[in-house]
Amino acid sequence: MENTVFSLRDLHIVRPGAGAFRLHVRSLDVRQGQLLALTGPSGCGKSTALDVLAGILRPDSGDGSRFLLHTADGETDMLALWRAGRLDALARLRGKHLGYVLQTGGLLPFLSARDNILLPCRCLGNMGRRLEAVWNMATALGIDRLLLQMPASLSVGERQRVAIAQALVCDPQLLMLDEPLANLDLASQRATVHVLAKLNRELNMTIQVVAHDLNMLLPILTGAVYLLDGHPHYADMHKVLDSDLLTHLYGTQVQVVTTPQGDMFVTPTPDELQDQPQDMHTAAEVAQLHHHEHGNATNGSAAISAENR
């Protein structure tokens, strides 16, 4: 499919053990240039789903399953690589085409910021002009003065920007971030959002962000995939910003506020009683709230179903 980065059909995402769940991805296309949030309550499978897309976790699949990655090098059947045990090929794909920023940053503590950033290039044997690229990237991210420092001497926000630089050093087609704004102060959150917006706007980079709190990201998101009781949906942001839907999503009263300037933000209802029971819900109730049609989104489409285990 033209301008598609990922194409998934009839794919199962499973997390065993305590808090187990099973997602059945019936149909999902991630398009070039989208900036998507993957959101939902804690434990619903956001990070697990992102790990599957990044080729870190193996999905379950049947005869009709499809998991394709479309890059400048052509189409890659990710399931075929998993079935053949080609972990080396999956690692090279991640290094070359998929930038991934862990919630913890994932920096090696015994390497300087510069050497952490260069690590993917060393692993791929693709140093070339990367030193110049690292300097330019560090300058753009405001971490050029930090390149020789060790991760332990950096603040949380600084480590986050080093991790983003590491994910970008090999010019990936898709950038994935797991809770990139968690544990950051307001200034660092704004700086991170500014970087993501710039990458998306100027490079048409496809970006997927796992997030609980959408407020800081709202101005730059094109859509969201929200996971609710193991029942994911894709929607444009204006359809996600629905008080009833978000109340069901998070199990507590939520309101969507619009300022006179037209800005929107999501906040808990201030007068909710402390002992008020959580707003529990069934898949049938969620389906009634989900009042938009699959596949009609401006920037992409998804039709996803799930089964709880």
Secondary structure, DSSP 4 states (H G I P E B T S, - for coil): -TTEEEEEEEEEEEE-STT-EEEEEEEEEEETT-EEEEE-STTSSHHHHHHHHTTSSPPEEEEEEEEEEEETTEEEEHHHHHHTT-HHHHHHHHHHHEEEE-TT----TTS-HHHHHHHHHHHHT--TTHHHHHHHHHHHHT-GGGTTS-GGGS-HHHHHHHHHHHHHTT--SEEEEESTTTT--HHHHHHHHHHHHHHHHHH--EEEEE-S--TTTTTT--EEEE-STT--EEEEHHHH--HHHHHHHHTS-EEEEE-TTS-EEEEE-TT--TTPPP----HHHHHHH--S-TT--SS-EEEEEEE--
